[in-house]
């Protein structure tokens, strides 16, 4: 089957299934999610075998790539995926929630309630756990889903989808979960043009993928994921706290979108704080690039160019800039940041408040690592993406963000005069 035909056929099936999902009770949806979680664990070895094949092929073509960490599955990660689904099953069902209500002067009773979007499509790269997260959130919120993962994880994603579908088909329409099996890029183009079928398209991956989708889609899109995240160490920051936060944000999982890519530090504490922080980071294998003042202070630091400030490093690189004021730091972040996650380390309350107010990002932190921008850690059970735009949803997107609202109007024969 040609890629365009595959996408069209599966989108039509999922769209039809979405009308059946609307009528499912919360109890049935939760039972389906629990069955999926058990199915993932039961199919663990099959999924691991598929993932090993993906890993072997990708590592041959891209040895040492930071995306290998995103691609890799093991038993703990599969268990975490299953536990994430179970957590979603325990969360309140947003469908049918009354947002607000009123009675008009004409006696009409109006309520605004949450309803599913319909068919949610997701295009994503490298991370097979996205498959389970996205499916669980869509089913719980009453949406069907069309998945198109990257070629590097096509076997892993296929094995995960099969486990989810087979374990829950007795509870939900099997067509609710559709997986695009071809790696042909024409499938992406077909999804971008599927007006009337896809109600929301979410791209997750690098800036190239997201930019292509945003610029070419004819269906509604939420822009997600690119994380050119900064840590600003203020003049009042405590060295130990600053060092711990920067180290965690950079080193724990450097290939993740909420990892720190840039470090800004106030000039009044650069002499005392930066050498120790640089030593610790380098000890973990971080390669530093910096502004002229950084390079003068720390030997062996490469030059940070304009391109470096704009780039979302997904590896062990960190660009460093010494600034003279909080205002300079905020201006730099708002110019180069991707509106994902930004942090300040400070003991000054007013400076913290100014940073929270003026930095334009989905998540802004005071004295904490940017690595916490995560739907699971925010208590959402999982996330289908982290929105960096401002319309409909912003930040980690979970159940409520996968619904829209409609007005229910009840009358007693009223007509408009």
Secondary structure, DSSP 8 states (H G I E B T S, - for coil): --HHHHHHHHHHHHHHHHHHHTT--HHHHHHHHHHHHHHHHHTHHHHHHHHHHHHHHHHHHSTT-THHHHH---HHHHHHHHHHHHHHHHS---TT-EEEEEE-TT--EEEEEEEE-SEEEEEE-S-THHHHHHHHHHHHTT-EEEEE--GGGHHHHHHHHHHHHHHHTTTS-GGGEEE-----THHHHHHHT-TTT-SEEEEES-HHHHHHHHHH-SS-EE-B----EEEEE-TT--HHHHHHHHHHHHHTTTTSTTSEEEEEEEHHHIIIIIHHHHHHHHHTT-EEEE-HHHHHHSTT-EE--HHHHH----SSEEEEEEESSHHHHHHHHHHH--SSEEEEE-S-HHHHHHHHHH--SSEEEESS-GGG--TTTTTSS--SEEE-SSSS--EEE-TGGGEEEEEEEE-SS----
